Amino acid sequence: MNAKFKTVALSAVMMAGLMAAGAVSAQTAVGGGATLPEALYKDLLPSGVGLTDYTYTGTGSGAGKKAFLNNNPQATSGSEFRDESQSTRPIWPTTQSVHFAGSDSALTQAELDAYNPAHLSGWGPVIQVTGVGTAVLVPYKRSGIANLNLTDAQMCAVFSNKTGGQTWGQLRGTSDTTTVKVIYRTETSGTTELLSRYLKAACPTSNFTISNSFATVVGTALTGGTIPAHWVGATGSDGVKAALTTDSRLGYLSPDPAYTGSSNAVVARVNGNLPTAASIQTALGAQSLPLTGDATKPLNWVPAYVKPTPATGTGSVYPIFGTTNLLVNQCYANAGAQAKVLDFLTRLYDTDVEPHNFVNVPAAWKTAITNNFLTASSNLGIGNTNVCNGIGRP
């Protein structure tokens, strides 16, 4: 784990819960979903006093939400995810429940409406919280270019394959006729959804659709509705990075050690701005949680995207940003699994996430999340005995 990470002691309440759980505390706490925060979560999960048995499998946000809401590790059976070594692996462990999921794609009302009648009375309420703030980067590779700066209009043209974004010369105001080849995510991806929210706001006449499916996002913006043959599909963040080793390509990606957002030589500026932590903190700090004051509604704990006014200079904001979120249950039948979920959330909010190129949630958000969900005496608190009497996620 990065040396900058803080070591957070387990609270007495959590430790007591572990001791009371006895042998069942050995159950692995199973999670997965978004690949955007995967490296961060894997750094956090193995640590802690005696809490070493976690898993987190990066599958994409859509698959993560589906597996969690159905408590079915094989809810996306038949799909595989290619890891850093480019070998295939199963999406989830097959013998465990799904205890938590990461998703940059926010929970929808339709998903909640499907979960509640099927599982609310037996498993208890779903909790959705913001994990960390993030930018969506626009990495590129074009020989001879080390300072790409795109306007909103150029971003709209690139992702709709319209004049103004089809060649590198159009982007740079030169005679370069080399085609811009867009790298896109083929699986349901929260990073795709964050990008789509920006495109929808920045390109009101281009008919982009908000979705975690790239084909859906661009289908109504592209002529004929078909992804161009020269665009390149990739699976997961690692697939995008691998595809970007070839010249004349441009894509979208979450921050990572190779693409931190600090170098204009590999990551484009948008409206003159690089995706710095300070810029994202400014954008997120303008909102408070829960958004409508009703803390019982899971959809109120993820802020809607509000596009900043294009500007440059001091105080300007990089425009493609959002949050990666976590889905957990209020109630768990297994006390050990519950203690591990609590421990993970506690450490997440007490960890400096900037070494992973993310942004900690604003202090007011952390206070609201802690008071509502990480305090057992709260009506919404994980493990609240009044709510979780005889019920819980298996």
C-alpha positions, 0 to 999 in steps of 0.5 A, spaced: 500 500 500 502 507 498 506 509 504 501 515 504 495 511 506 493 512 513 492 506 518 485 507 521 484 503 528 478 499 528 472 502 532 471 498 539 464 497 536 466 493 530 471 489 534 466 487 538 462 485 532 468 481 529 469 477 536 461 476 537 461 473 530 466 467 531 467 462 526 463 466 521 467 472 521 472 468 516 467 469 511 470 473 505 467 479 504 466 479 496 465 485 492 466 488 485 464 492 479 467 499 477 474 498 474 475 506 475 477 505 483 479 498 483 486 499 484 484 504 490 480 499 493 485 493 492 490 497 496 485 498 502 481 491 502 487 487 505 489 491 511 486 492 518 487 488 524 485 481 522 481 483 516 485 480 510 479 476 507 476 480 502 475 480 494 474 485 489 473 483 482 473 489 476 468 487 471 465 494 470 459 498 473 453 495 470 455 488 471 457 490 479 450 493 480 447 487 477 451 482 481 449 486 487 442 487 486 441 480 485 446 477 490 448 473 484 455 472 483 454 469 476 448 474 474 453 476 468 455 469 467 458 468 460 462 474 460 469 475 462 474 480 464 481 481 461 486 483 467 493 486 466 496 480 464 491 479 458 489 472 461 481 471 462 478 470 469 471 469 472 467 475 474 466 473 481 467 468 486 462 462 485 461 460 492 459 467 496 454 472 496 455 479 493 456 484 499 458 490 496 459 493 489 463 499 486 459 503 481 461 510 477 454 509 474 449 511 479 443 507 482 437 508 478 430 508 480 428 502 476 433 498 479 431 500 486 424 499 484 426 492 482 430 490 488 425 493 493 419 488 492 423 482 491 428 483 497 427 489 501 423 485 506 428 479 507 435 483 506 434 490 508 435 496 505 440 498 499 445 504 501 448 508 496 454 512 498 459 516 494 466 513 494 471 518 491 471 524 486 474 523 480 475 526 473 474 522 466 481 523 462 482 524 455 488 520 453 491 521 446 497 519 442 499 522 436 506 523 434 509 530 434 503 533 438 504 534 446 499 539 448 493 537 445 487 542 448 480 541 446 474 545 446 467 543 448 465 543 441 471 539 439 469 534 444 462 534 441 465 533 434 470 527 436 465 523 439 459 524 434 464 523 428 463 530 425 467 535 421 471 538 426 473 532 430 475 527 424 482 528 423 488 531 427 488 537 423 481 539 424 483 539 432 489 542 431 488 547 425 493 544 421 493 540 414 494 533 418 489 529 415 490 523 419 484 520 422 482 520 429 481 513 432 476 513 438 478 508 443 471 506 447 469 501 452 465 495 450 462 493 456 457 497 461 462 502 464 461 507 469 466 511 466 462 511 460 456 514 464 460 520 467 463 521 460 456 521 457 453 526 462 458 531 460 457 530 453 449 531 454 450 537 457 456 540 453 453 538 446 445 540 446 444 539 439 448 533 438 443 528 441 448 524 446 444 519 451 446 518 458 448 511 459 453 506 461 453 503 454 457 507 449 453 504 443 447 507 446 451 514 448 453 515 441 448 512 437 443 518 437 449 522 435 452 519 430 450 519 422 446 512 421 447 510 429 453 506 427 460 506 431 465 508 425 469 502 423 475 505 425 474 506 432 477 501 437 473 498 442 476 495 449 474 492 455 476 495 462 481 501 463 487 496 462 484 495 455 483 502 454 491 503 456 493 498 451 489 500 445 492 507 446 499 505 445 498 505 438 499 512 434 493 517 432 488 514 438 484 518 443 480 515 448 477 516 455 479 513 462 479 514 469 486 516 473 491 511 474 499 511 475 500 512 467 495 517 466 494 521 472 492 528 468 498 532 470 501 531 463 498 535 457 503 530 453 499 524 454 492 527 456 488 533 453 486 539 456 479 541 455 477 548 455 484 549 457 484 545 463 487 539 466 484 534 470 487 536 477 485 534 484 484 542 486 479 543 480 475 536 481 474 538 489 472 545 487 466 542 482 464 537 488 464 542 493 459 546 490 453 541 492 451 538 499 449 531 501 443 528 501 441 532 495 434 533 497 434 532 504 431 526 504 436 521 507 432 515 506 432 515 499 439 512 496 438 516 489 439 522 494 446 520 495 450 521 489 450 528 486 447 530 479 452 532 474 452 540 473 457 542 467 461 548 469 461 554 465 467 554 460 473 558 462 480 558 463 485 561 468 485 561 476 478 558 478 477 554 472 474 547 472 475 541 468 469 539 466 469 532 465 468 529 473 463 525 477 464 520 483 465 513 483 460 510 488 459 504 493 452 499 494 452 496 500 446 493 505 444 496 511 443 489 514 447 483 513 445 476 516 453 474 517 456 479 522 463 478 520 461 480 513 458 486 516 464 488 520 468 488 514 464 492 510 464 497 515 471 497 516 472 498 509 468 504 508 471 507 515 478 506 512 476 509 505 473 515 508 479 516 513 484 515 507 488 520 503 486 518 496 490 523 492 496 518 491 491 514 486 489 520 483 482 521 486 479 526 490 476 525 497 469 527 498 468 534 501 468 534 509 461 535 509 459 529 505 464 525 509 460 527 516 453 526 513 455 519 510 458 517 517 453 520 521 447 516 517 450 510 515 456 508 519 453 510 526 449 504 528 445 508 533 442 512 526 436 509 523 440 508 517 446 505 520 449 499 518 447 493 522 441 498 526 438 492 530 431 495 530 431 495 522 435 489 521 432 484 526 432 477 523 433 480 516 440 481 512 443 480 506 446 472 506 
